[in-house]
Amino acid sequence: MVEFANGFISKHFLRSVWARDYEAFKGSPEEQALTQRLKRWAALFDPDSEVRYHQTRHHSNF
């Protein structure tokens, strides 16, 4: 992270806040939901994925 010479918030302060937020986020239902969402999104680009097959099959109806 770049330290700005005249920044009003220090790099160390931001790290402490982000570290605390991340510790609260780890293992939470929000993290699990995000992980599932990212896995579904990644599956769209996997040619062997069932998600991609179903999505393209449904789009062909339009």
CHARMM-style PDB file with segment names, atoms N, HN, CA, C and O in Angstrom:
ATOM      1  N   MET     1       0.840  -1.163   0.000  1.00  0.00      PROA
ATOM      2  CA  MET     1       0.000   0.000   0.000  1.00  0.00      PROA
ATOM      3  C   MET     1       0.894   1.237   0.000  1.00  0.00      PROA
ATOM      4  O   MET     1       1.897   1.268   0.714  1.00  0.00      PROA
ATOM      5  N   VAL     2       0.560   2.229  -0.766  1.00  0.00      PROA
ATOM      6  HN  VAL     2      -0.255   2.204  -1.346  1.00  0.00      PROA
ATOM      7  CA  VAL     2       1.357   3.448  -0.874  1.00  0.00      PROA
ATOM      8  C   VAL     2       1.030   4.365   0.286  1.00  0.00      PROA
ATOM      9  O   VAL     2      -0.137   4.578   0.614  1.00  0.00      PROA
ATOM     10  N   GLU     3       2.055   4.899   0.898  1.00  0.00      PROA
ATOM     11  HN  GLU     3       3.004   4.725   0.631  1.00  0.00      PROA
ATOM     12  CA  GLU     3       1.876   5.864   1.985  1.00  0.00      PROA
ATOM     13  C   GLU     3       1.961   7.263   1.392  1.00  0.00      PROA
ATOM     14  O   GLU     3       2.995   7.647   0.845  1.00  0.00      PROA
ATOM     15  N   PHE     4       0.885   8.018   1.497  1.00  0.00      PROA
ATOM     16  HN  PHE     4       0.045   7.707   1.941  1.00  0.00      PROA
ATOM     17  CA  PHE     4       0.874   9.378   0.980  1.00  0.00      PROA
ATOM     18  C   PHE     4       1.477  10.309   2.019  1.00  0.00      PROA
ATOM     19  O   PHE     4       1.238  10.158   3.217  1.00  0.00      PROA
ATOM     20  N   ALA     5       2.252  11.262   1.556  1.00  0.00      PROA
ATOM     21  HN  ALA     5       2.446  11.385   0.583  1.00  0.00      PROA
ATOM     22  CA  ALA     5       2.974  12.154   2.461  1.00  0.00      PROA
ATOM     23  C   ALA     5       2.020  12.994   3.312  1.00  0.00      PROA
ATOM     24  O   ALA     5       2.287  13.232   4.490  1.00  0.00      PROA
ATOM     25  N   ASN     6       0.926  13.436   2.730  1.00  0.00      PROA
ATOM     26  HN  ASN     6       0.709  13.243   1.773  1.00  0.00      PROA
ATOM     27  CA  ASN     6       0.025  14.308   3.475  1.00  0.00      PROA
ATOM     28  C   ASN     6      -1.361  13.685   3.651  1.00  0.00      PROA
ATOM     29  O   ASN     6      -2.355  14.406   3.740  1.00  0.00      PROA
ATOM     30  N   GLY     7      -1.434  12.371   3.701  1.00  0.00      PROA
ATOM     31  HN  GLY     7      -0.626  11.785   3.629  1.00  0.00      PROA
ATOM     32  CA  GLY     7      -2.714  11.701   3.876  1.00  0.00      PROA
ATOM     33  C   GLY     7      -3.259  11.931   5.277  1.00  0.00      PROA
ATOM     34  O   GLY     7      -2.491  11.989   6.238  1.00  0.00      PROA
ATOM     35  N   PHE     8      -4.558  12.062   5.402  1.00  0.00      PROA
ATOM     36  HN  PHE     8      -5.182  12.016   4.622  1.00  0.00      PROA
ATOM     37  CA  PHE     8      -5.132  12.310   6.722  1.00  0.00      PROA
ATOM     38  C   PHE     8      -5.417  11.003   7.477  1.00  0.00      PROA
ATOM     39  O   PHE     8      -5.691  11.033   8.677  1.00  0.00      PROA
ATOM     40  N   ILE     9      -5.353   9.857   6.782  1.00  0.00      PROA
ATOM     41  HN  ILE     9      -5.131   9.833   5.808  1.00  0.00      PROA
ATOM     42  CA  ILE     9      -5.517   8.563   7.434  1.00  0.00      PROA
ATOM     43  C   ILE     9      -4.260   7.750   7.153  1.00  0.00      PROA
ATOM     44  O   ILE     9      -3.858   7.576   6.003  1.00  0.00      PROA
ATOM     45  N   SER    10      -3.655   7.263   8.213  1.00  0.00      PROA
ATOM     46  HN  SER    10      -3.981   7.404   9.148  1.00  0.00      PROA
ATOM     47  CA  SER    10      -2.395   6.535   8.028  1.00  0.00      PROA
ATOM     48  C   SER    10      -2.631   5.112   7.550  1.00  0.00      PROA
ATOM     49  O   SER    10      -3.709   4.545   7.728  1.00  0.00      PROA
ATOM     50  N   LYS    11      -1.609   4.560   6.948  1.00  0.00      PROA
ATOM     51  HN  LYS    11      -0.734   5.021   6.804  1.00  0.00      PROA
ATOM     52  CA  LYS    11      -1.647   3.183   6.464  1.00  0.00      PROA
ATOM     53  C   LYS    11      -1.859   2.217   7.631  1.00  0.00      PROA
ATOM     54  O   LYS    11      -2.581   1.230   7.493  1.00  0.00      PROA
ATOM     55  N   HSD    12      -1.243   2.489   8.762  1.00  0.00      PROA
ATOM     56  HN  HSD    12      -0.657   3.291   8.875  1.00  0.00      PROA
ATOM     57  CA  HSD    12      -1.371   1.616   9.921  1.00  0.00      PROA
ATOM     58  C   HSD    12      -2.794   1.617  10.474  1.00  0.00      PROA
ATOM     59  O   HSD    12      -3.295   0.576  10.901  1.00  0.00      PROA
ATOM     60  N   PHE    13      -3.439   2.768  10.467  1.00  0.00      PROA
ATOM     61  HN  PHE    13      -3.032   3.613  10.120  1.00  0.00      PROA
ATOM     62  CA  PHE    13      -4.823   2.844  10.921  1.00  0.00      PROA
ATOM     63  C   PHE    13      -5.736   2.029  10.003  1.00  0.00      PROA
ATOM     64  O   PHE    13      -6.569   1.255  10.475  1.00  0.00      PROA
ATOM     65  N   LEU    14      -5.576   2.207   8.708  1.00  0.00      PROA
ATOM     66  HN  LEU    14      -4.900   2.836   8.325  1.00  0.00      PROA
ATOM     67  CA  LEU    14      -6.412   1.459   7.764  1.00  0.00      PROA
ATOM     68  C   LEU    14      -6.210  -0.042   7.912  1.00  0.00      PROA
ATOM     69  O   LEU    14      -7.177  -0.803   7.889  1.00  0.00      PROA
ATOM     70  N   ARG    15      -4.976  -0.468   8.062  1.00  0.00      PROA
ATOM     71  HN  ARG    15      -4.191   0.150   8.081  1.00  0.00      PROA
ATOM     72  CA  ARG    15      -4.703  -1.898   8.244  1.00  0.00      PROA
ATOM     73  C   ARG    15      -5.380  -2.431   9.493  1.00  0.00      PROA
ATOM     74  O   ARG    15      -5.921  -3.536   9.476  1.00  0.00      PROA
ATOM     75  N   SER    16      -5.360  -1.666  10.575  1.00  0.00      PROA
ATOM     76  HN  SER    16      -4.920  -0.768  10.589  1.00  0.00      PROA
ATOM     77  CA  SER    16      -5.979  -2.151  11.809  1.00  0.00      PROA
ATOM     78  C   SER    16      -7.488  -2.268  11.647  1.00  0.00      PROA
ATOM     79  O   SER    16      -8.086  -3.221  12.146  1.00  0.00      PROA
ATOM     80  N   VAL    17      -8.111  -1.327  10.965  1.00  0.00      PROA
ATOM     81  HN  VAL    17      -7.625  -0.553  10.559  1.00  0.00      PROA
ATOM     82  CA  VAL    17      -9.553  -1.370  10.742  1.00  0.00      PROA
ATOM     83  C   VAL    17      -9.903  -2.528   9.817  1.00  0.00      PROA
ATOM     84  O   VAL    17     -10.830  -3.288  10.095  1.00  0.00      PROA
ATOM     85  N   TRP    18      -9.168  -2.664   8.724  1.00  0.00      PROA
ATOM     86  HN  TRP    18      -8.415  -2.046   8.498  1.00  0.00      PROA
ATOM     87  CA  TRP    18      -9.447  -3.736   7.769  1.00  0.00      PROA
ATOM     88  C   TRP    18      -9.197  -5.103   8.391  1.00  0.00      PROA
ATOM     89  O   TRP    18      -9.933  -6.050   8.113  1.00  0.00      PROA
ATOM     90  N   ALA    19      -8.177  -5.219   9.221  1.00  0.00      PROA
ATOM     91  HN  ALA    19      -7.580  -4.450   9.446  1.00  0.00      PROA
ATOM     92  CA  ALA    19      -7.888  -6.495   9.883  1.00  0.00      PROA
ATOM     93  C   ALA    19      -9.032  -6.876  10.817  1.00  0.00      PROA
ATOM     94  O   ALA    19      -9.439  -8.037  10.865  1.00  0.00      PROA
ATOM     95  N   ARG    20      -9.547  -5.903  11.555  1.00  0.00      PROA
ATOM     96  HN  ARG    20      -9.216  -4.960  11.516  1.00  0.00      PROA
ATOM     97  CA  ARG    20     -10.665  -6.167  12.464  1.00  0.00      PROA
ATOM     98  C   ARG    20     -11.918  -6.564  11.670  1.00  0.00      PROA
ATOM     99  O   ARG    20     -12.622  -7.503  12.040  1.00  0.00      PROA
ATOM    100  N   ASP    21     -12.186  -5.847  10.587  1.00  0.00      PROA
ATOM    101  HN  ASP    21     -11.614  -5.084  10.286  1.00  0.00      PROA
ATOM    102  CA  ASP    21     -13.341  -6.174   9.745  1.00  0.00      PROA
ATOM    103  C   ASP    21     -13.206  -7.561   9.127  1.00  0.00      PROA
ATOM    104  O   ASP    21     -14.179  -8.312   9.063  1.00  0.00      PROA
ATOM    105  N   TYR    22     -12.006  -7.900   8.674  1.00  0.00      PROA
ATOM    106  HN  TYR    22     -11.216  -7.290   8.726  1.00  0.00      PROA
ATOM    107  CA  TYR    22     -11.780  -9.203   8.054  1.00  0.00      PROA
ATOM    108  C   TYR    22     -11.954 -10.329   9.071  1.00  0.00      PROA
ATOM    109  O   TYR    22     -12.532 -11.367   8.750  1.00  0.00      PROA
ATOM    110  N   GLU    23     -11.467 -10.135  10.281  1.00  0.00      PROA
ATOM    111  HN  GLU    23     -10.998  -9.292  10.542  1.00  0.00      PROA
ATOM    112  CA  GLU    23     -11.623 -11.154  11.322  1.00  0.00      PROA
ATOM    113  C   GLU    23     -13.101 -11.389  11.621  1.00  0.00      PROA
ATOM    114  O   GLU    23     -13.509 -12.522  11.874  1.00  0.00      PROA
ATOM    115  N   ALA    24     -13.900 -10.334  11.593  1.00  0.00      PROA
ATOM    116  HN  ALA    24     -13.569  -9.414  11.388  1.00  0.00      PROA
ATOM    117  CA  ALA    24     -15.341 -10.478  11.821  1.00  0.00      PROA
ATOM    118  C   ALA    24     -16.015 -11.158  10.626  1.00  0.00      PROA
ATOM    119  O   ALA    24     -17.005 -11.869  10.798  1.00  0.00      PROA
ATOM    120  N   PHE    25     -15.490 -10.946   9.428  1.00  0.00      PROA
ATOM    121  HN  PHE    25     -14.686 -10.368   9.288  1.00  0.00      PROA
ATOM    122  CA  PHE    25     -16.065 -11.497   8.198  1.00  0.00      PROA
ATOM    123  C   PHE    25     -15.766 -12.979   8.034  1.00  0.00      PROA
ATOM    124  O   PHE    25     -16.602 -13.726   7.525  1.00  0.00      PROA
ATOM    125  N   LYS    26     -14.570 -13.417   8.461  1.00  0.00      PROA
ATOM    126  HN  LYS    26     -13.891 -12.811   8.874  1.00  0.00      PROA
ATOM    127  CA  LYS    26     -14.155 -14.814   8.289  1.00  0.00      PROA
ATOM    128  C   LYS    26     -15.121 -15.747   8.996  1.00  0.00      PROA
ATOM    129  O   LYS    26     -15.438 -15.563  10.171  1.00  0.00      PROA
ATOM    130  N   GLY    27     -15.582 -16.751   8.264  1.00  0.00      PROA
ATOM    131  HN  GLY    27     -15.324 -16.900   7.310  1.00  0.00      PROA
ATOM    132  CA  GLY    27     -16.461 -17.747   8.836  1.00  0.00      PROA
ATOM    133  C   GLY    27     -17.909 -17.311   8.996  1.00  0.00      PROA
ATOM    134  O   GLY    27     -18.732 -18.071   9.506  1.00  0.00      PROA
ATOM    135  N   SER    28     -18.226 -16.104   8.568  1.00  0.00      PROA
ATOM    136  HN  SER    28     -17.557 -15.487   8.154  1.00  0.00      PROA
ATOM    137  CA  SER    28     -19.591 -15.589   8.721  1.00  0.00      PROA
ATOM    138  C   SER    28     -20.485 -16.114   7.595  1.00  0.00      PROA
ATOM    139  O   SER    28     -19.990 -16.600   6.578  1.00  0.00      PROA
ATOM    140  N   PRO    29     -21.800 -16.014   7.783  1.00  0.00      PROA
ATOM    141  CA  PRO    29     -22.716 -16.399   6.701  1.00  0.00      PROA
ATOM    142  C   PRO    29     -22.498 -15.554   5.435  1.00  0.00      PROA
ATOM    143  O   PRO    29     -22.698 -16.037   4.320  1.00  0.00      PROA
ATOM    144  N   GLU    30     -22.091 -14.303   5.615  1.00  0.00      PROA
ATOM    145  HN  GLU    30     -21.928 -13.911   6.521  1.00  0.00      PROA
ATOM    146  CA  GLU    30     -21.815 -13.452   4.458  1.00  0.00      PROA
ATOM    147  C   GLU    30     -20.637 -13.976   3.652  1.00  0.00      PROA
ATOM    148  O   GLU    30     -20.651 -13.922   2.422  1.00  0.00      PROA
ATOM    149  N   GLU    31     -19.613 -14.484   4.339  1.00  0.00      PROA
ATOM    150  HN  GLU    31     -19.601 -14.528   5.338  1.00  0.00      PROA
ATOM    151  CA  GLU    31     -18.469 -15.048   3.620  1.00  0.00      PROA
ATOM    152  C   GLU    31     -18.896 -16.296   2.853  1.00  0.00      PROA
ATOM    153  O   GLU    31     -18.494 -16.489   1.705  1.00  0.00      PROA
ATOM    154  N   GLN    32     -19.699 -17.132   3.475  1.00  0.00      PROA
ATOM    155  HN  GLN    32     -20.025 -16.976   4.407  1.00  0.00      PROA
ATOM    156  CA  GLN    32     -20.158 -18.346   2.801  1.00  0.00      PROA
ATOM    157  C   GLN    32     -21.015 -18.008   1.582  1.00  0.00      PROA
ATOM    158  O   GLN    32     -20.894 -18.645   0.536  1.00  0.00      PROA
ATOM    159  N   ALA    33     -21.881 -17.002   1.723  1.00  0.00      PROA
ATOM    160  HN  ALA    33     -21.980 -16.485   2.573  1.00  0.00      PROA
ATOM    161  CA  ALA    33     -22.718 -16.592   0.593  1.00  0.00      PROA
ATOM    162  C   ALA    33     -21.855 -16.041  -0.542  1.00  0.00      PROA
ATOM    163  O   ALA    33     -22.097 -16.336  -1.713  1.00  0.00      PROA
ATOM    164  N   LEU    34     -20.850 -15.240  -0.192  1.00  0.00      PROA
ATOM    165  HN  LEU    34     -20.653 -15.000   0.758  1.00  0.00      PROA
ATOM    166  CA  LEU    34     -19.958 -14.680  -1.211  1.00  0.00      PROA
ATOM    167  C   LEU    34     -19.173 -15.788  -1.901  1.00  0.00      PROA
ATOM    168  O   LEU    34     -19.001 -15.760  -3.120  1.00  0.00      PROA
ATOM    169  N   THR    35     -18.698 -16.756  -1.134  1.00  0.00      PROA
ATOM    170  HN  THR    35     -18.838 -16.778  -0.144  1.00  0.00      PROA
ATOM    171  CA  THR    35     -17.946 -17.870  -1.717  1.00  0.00      PROA
ATOM    172  C   THR    35     -18.807 -18.635  -2.706  1.00  0.00      PROA
ATOM    173  O   THR    35     -18.348 -18.964  -3.800  1.00  0.00      PROA
ATOM    174  N   GLN    36     -20.049 -18.923  -2.337  1.00  0.00      PROA
ATOM    175  HN  GLN    36     -20.422 -18.656  -1.448  1.00  0.00      PROA
ATOM    176  CA  GLN    36     -20.951 -19.636  -3.250  1.00  0.00      PROA
ATOM    177  C   GLN    36     -21.234 -18.813  -4.498  1.00  0.00      PROA
ATOM    178  O   GLN    36     -21.265 -19.351  -5.605  1.00  0.00      PROA
ATOM    179  N   ARG    37     -21.438 -17.528  -4.329  1.00  0.00      PROA
ATOM    180  HN  ARG    37     -21.413 -17.090  -3.430  1.00  0.00      PROA
ATOM    181  CA  ARG    37     -21.701 -16.653  -5.468  1.00  0.00      PROA
ATOM    182  C   ARG    37     -20.511 -16.621  -6.427  1.00  0.00      PROA
ATOM    183  O   ARG    37     -20.685 -16.669  -7.644  1.00  0.00      PROA
ATOM    184  N   LEU    38     -19.314 -16.540  -5.874  1.00  0.00      PROA
ATOM    185  HN  LEU    38     -19.173 -16.501  -4.885  1.00  0.00      PROA
ATOM    186  CA  LEU    38     -18.117 -16.527  -6.716  1.00  0.00      PROA
ATOM    187  C   LEU    38     -17.911 -17.862  -7.420  1.00  0.00      PROA
ATOM    188  O   LEU    38     -17.464 -17.897  -8.566  1.00  0.00      PROA
ATOM    189  N   LYS    39     -18.234 -18.960  -6.741  1.00  0.00      PROA
ATOM    190  HN  LYS    39     -18.597 -18.931  -5.810  1.00  0.00      PROA
ATOM    191  CA  LYS    39     -18.109 -20.273  -7.378  1.00  0.00      PROA
ATOM    192  C   LYS    39     -19.090 -20.405  -8.542  1.00  0.00      PROA
ATOM    193  O   LYS    39     -18.732 -20.932  -9.595  1.00  0.00      PROA
ATOM    194  N   ARG    40     -20.323 -19.931  -8.362  1.00  0.00      PROA
ATOM    195  HN  ARG    40     -20.614 -19.502  -7.506  1.00  0.00      PROA
ATOM    196  CA  ARG    40     -21.298 -19.982  -9.460  1.00  0.00      PROA
ATOM    197  C   ARG    40     -20.831 -19.106 -10.618  1.00  0.00      PROA
ATOM    198  O   ARG    40     -20.966 -19.487 -11.781  1.00  0.00      PROA
ATOM    199  N   TRP    41     -20.283 -17.931 -10.302  1.00  0.00      PROA
ATOM    200  HN  TRP    41     -20.173 -17.622  -9.358  1.00  0.00      PROA
ATOM    201  CA  TRP    41     -19.804 -17.031 -11.341  1.00  0.00      PROA
ATOM    202  C   TRP    41     -18.637 -17.675 -12.093  1.00  0.00      PROA
ATOM    203  O   TRP    41     -18.576 -17.608 -13.321  1.00  0.00      PROA
ATOM    204  N   ALA    42     -17.716 -18.296 -11.362  1.00  0.00      PROA
ATOM    205  HN  ALA    42     -17.765 -18.350 -10.364  1.00  0.00      PROA
ATOM    206  CA  ALA    42     -16.566 -18.944 -12.000  1.00  0.00      PROA
ATOM    207  C   ALA    42     -17.016 -20.112 -12.872  1.00  0.00      PROA
ATOM    208  O   ALA    42     -16.407 -20.387 -13.905  1.00  0.00      PROA
ATOM    209  N   ALA    43     -18.071 -20.793 -12.461  1.00  0.00      PROA
ATOM    210  HN  ALA    43     -18.566 -20.570 -11.622  1.00  0.00      PROA
ATOM    211  CA  ALA    43     -18.569 -21.938 -13.230  1.00  0.00      PROA
ATOM    212  C   ALA    43     -19.104 -21.511 -14.593  1.00  0.00      PROA
ATOM    213  O   ALA    43     -19.158 -22.325 -15.516  1.00  0.00      PROA
ATOM    214  N   LEU    44     -19.494 -20.268 -14.730  1.00  0.00      PROA
ATOM    215  HN  LEU    44     -19.450 -19.607 -13.981  1.00  0.00      PROA
ATOM    216  CA  LEU    44     -19.982 -19.789 -16.023  1.00  0.00      PROA
ATOM    217  C   LEU    44     -18.901 -19.855 -17.100  1.00  0.00      PROA
ATOM    218  O   LEU    44     -19.206 -19.945 -18.290  1.00  0.00      PROA
ATOM    219  N   PHE    45     -17.652 -19.809 -16.680  1.00  0.00      PROA
ATOM    220  HN  PHE    45     -17.405 -19.736 -15.714  1.00  0.00      PROA
ATOM    221  CA  PHE    45     -16.533 -19.812 -17.617  1.00  0.00      PROA
ATOM    222  C   PHE    45     -15.894 -21.184 -17.749  1.00  0.00      PROA
ATOM    223  O   PHE    45     -14.917 -21.345 -18.480  1.00  0.00      PROA
ATOM    224  N   ASP    46     -16.436 -22.174 -17.050  1.00  0.00      PROA
ATOM    225  HN  ASP    46     -17.230 -22.043 -16.457  1.00  0.00      PROA
ATOM    226  CA  ASP    46     -15.922 -23.537 -17.105  1.00  0.00      PROA
ATOM    227  C   ASP    46     -16.744 -24.315 -18.131  1.00  0.00      PROA
ATOM    228  O   ASP    46     -17.940 -24.515 -17.918  1.00  0.00      PROA
ATOM    229  N   PRO    47     -16.149 -24.755 -19.227  1.00  0.00      PROA
ATOM    230  CA  PRO    47     -16.915 -25.446 -20.271  1.00  0.00      PROA
ATOM    231  C   PRO    47     -17.534 -26.760 -19.803  1.00  0.00      PROA
ATOM    232  O   PRO    47     -18.492 -27.230 -20.416  1.00  0.00      PROA
ATOM    233  N   ASP    48     -17.020 -27.356 -18.750  1.00  0.00      PROA
ATOM    234  HN  ASP    48     -16.242 -26.974 -18.252  1.00  0.00      PROA
ATOM    235  CA  ASP    48     -17.555 -28.626 -18.250  1.00  0.00      PROA
ATOM    236  C   ASP    48     -18.585 -28.448 -17.146  1.00  0.00      PROA
ATOM    237  O   ASP    48     -19.032 -29.429 -16.552  1.00  0.00      PROA
ATOM    238  N   SER    49     -18.966 -27.206 -16.867  1.00  0.00      PROA
ATOM    239  HN  SER    49     -18.603 -26.409 -17.350  1.00  0.00      PROA
ATOM    240  CA  SER    49     -19.855 -26.928 -15.748  1.00  0.00      PROA
ATOM    241  C   SER    49     -21.321 -27.108 -16.123  1.00  0.00      PROA
ATOM    242  O   SER    49     -21.747 -26.723 -17.211  1.00  0.00      PROA
ATOM    243  N   GLU    50     -22.081 -27.695 -15.215  1.00  0.00      PROA
ATOM    244  HN  GLU    50     -21.735 -28.008 -14.330  1.00  0.00      PROA
ATOM    245  CA  GLU    50     -23.529 -27.830 -15.406  1.00  0.00      PROA
ATOM    246  C   GLU    50     -24.207 -26.466 -15.364  1.00  0.00      PROA
ATOM    247  O   GLU    50     -25.219 -26.267 -16.036  1.00  0.00      PROA
ATOM    248  N   VAL    51     -23.673 -25.522 -14.591  1.00  0.00      PROA
ATOM    249  HN  VAL    51     -22.851 -25.683 -14.045  1.00  0.00      PROA
ATOM    250  CA  VAL    51     -24.263 -24.182 -14.494  1.00  0.00      PROA
ATOM    251  C   VAL    51     -24.258 -23.521 -15.863  1.00  0.00      PROA
ATOM    252  O   VAL    51     -25.258 -22.935 -16.277  1.00  0.00      PROA
ATOM    253  N   ARG    52     -23.147 -23.612 -16.557  1.00  0.00      PROA
ATOM    254  HN  ARG    52     -22.334 -24.088 -16.220  1.00  0.00      PROA
ATOM    255  CA  ARG    52     -23.041 -23.001 -17.882  1.00  0.00      PROA
ATOM    256  C   ARG    52     -24.025 -23.662 -18.851  1.00  0.00      PROA
ATOM    257  O   ARG    52     -24.668 -22.976 -19.646  1.00  0.00      PROA
ATOM    258  N   TYR    53     -24.141 -24.975 -18.786  1.00  0.00      PROA
ATOM    259  HN  TYR    53     -23.619 -25.531 -18.140  1.00  0.00      PROA
ATOM    260  CA  TYR    53     -25.056 -25.699 -19.679  1.00  0.00      PROA
ATOM    261  C   TYR    53     -26.485 -25.225 -19.467  1.00  0.00      PROA
ATOM    262  O   TYR    53     -27.190 -24.939 -20.436  1.00  0.00      PROA
ATOM    263  N   HSD    54     -26.921 -25.139 -18.223  1.00  0.00      PROA
ATOM    264  HN  HSD    54     -26.349 -25.371 -17.437  1.00  0.00      PROA
ATOM    265  CA  HSD    54     -28.291 -24.733 -17.940  1.00  0.00      PROA
ATOM    266  C   HSD    54     -28.537 -23.280 -18.331  1.00  0.00      PROA
ATOM    267  O   HSD    54     -29.605 -22.945 -18.842  1.00  0.00      PROA
ATOM    268  N   GLN    55     -27.563 -22.430 -18.094  1.00  0.00      PROA
ATOM    269  HN  GLN    55     -26.695 -22.703 -17.678  1.00  0.00      PROA
ATOM    270  CA  GLN    55     -27.759 -21.026 -18.428  1.00  0.00      PROA
ATOM    271  C   GLN    55     -27.859 -20.830 -19.941  1.00  0.00      PROA
ATOM    272  O   GLN    55     -28.748 -20.123 -20.414  1.00  0.00      PROA
ATOM    273  N   THR    56     -26.972 -21.439 -20.691  1.00  0.00      PROA
ATOM    274  HN  THR    56     -26.250 -22.015 -20.307  1.00  0.00      PROA
ATOM    275  CA  THR    56     -27.020 -21.252 -22.143  1.00  0.00      PROA
ATOM    276  C   THR    56     -28.258 -21.911 -22.732  1.00  0.00      PROA
ATOM    277  O   THR    56     -28.805 -21.425 -23.722  1.00  0.00      PROA
ATOM    278  N   ARG    57     -28.702 -23.006 -22.140  1.00  0.00      PROA
ATOM    279  HN  ARG    57     -28.258 -23.400 -21.336  1.00  0.00      PROA
ATOM    280  CA  ARG    57     -29.913 -23.662 -22.608  1.00  0.00      PROA
ATOM    281  C   ARG    57     -31.125 -22.750 -22.395  1.00  0.00      PROA
ATOM    282  O   ARG    57     -31.996 -22.677 -23.261  1.00  0.00      PROA
ATOM    283  N   HSD    58     -31.192 -22.058 -21.259  1.00  0.00      PROA
ATOM    284  HN  HSD    58     -30.485 -22.117 -20.555  1.00  0.00      PROA
ATOM    285  CA  HSD    58     -32.304 -21.170 -20.985  1.00  0.00      PROA
ATOM    286  C   HSD    58     -32.238 -19.905 -21.831  1.00  0.00      PROA
ATOM    287  O   HSD    58     -33.275 -19.350 -22.196  1.00  0.00      PROA
ATOM    288  N   HSD    59     -31.047 -19.451 -22.141  1.00  0.00      PROA
ATOM    289  HN  HSD    59     -30.205 -19.902 -21.845  1.00  0.00      PROA
ATOM    290  CA  HSD    59     -30.919 -18.251 -22.979  1.00  0.00      PROA
ATOM    291  C   HSD    59     -31.346 -18.523 -24.419  1.00  0.00      PROA
ATOM    292  O   HSD    59     -31.772 -17.610 -25.126  1.00  0.00      PROA
ATOM    293  N   SER    60     -31.236 -19.743 -24.840  1.00  0.00      PROA
ATOM    294  HN  SER    60     -30.890 -20.485 -24.265  1.00  0.00      PROA
ATOM    295  CA  SER    60     -31.618 -20.045 -26.218  1.00  0.00      PROA
ATOM    296  C   SER    60     -33.123 -19.917 -26.433  1.00  0.00      PROA
ATOM    297  O   SER    60     -33.579 -19.821 -27.572  1.00  0.00      PROA
ATOM    298  N   ASN    61     -33.897 -19.914 -25.351  1.00  0.00      PROA
ATOM    299  HN  ASN    61     -33.527 -19.992 -24.426  1.00  0.00      PROA
ATOM    300  CA  ASN    61     -35.342 -19.763 -25.447  1.00  0.00      PROA
ATOM    301  C   ASN    61     -35.754 -18.342 -25.831  1.00  0.00      PROA
ATOM    302  O   ASN    61     -36.873 -18.129 -26.296  1.00  0.00      PROA
ATOM    303  N   PHE    62     -34.878 -17.391 -25.644  1.00  0.00      PROA
ATOM    304  HN  PHE    62     -33.968 -17.565 -25.266  1.00  0.00      PROA
ATOM    305  CA  PHE    62     -35.242 -16.001 -25.944  1.00  0.00      PROA
ATOM    306  C   PHE    62     -35.224 -15.769 -27.385  1.00  0.00      PROA
ATOM    307  OT1 PHE    62     -35.503 -14.657 -27.835  1.00  0.00      PROA
TER     308      PHE     62
END
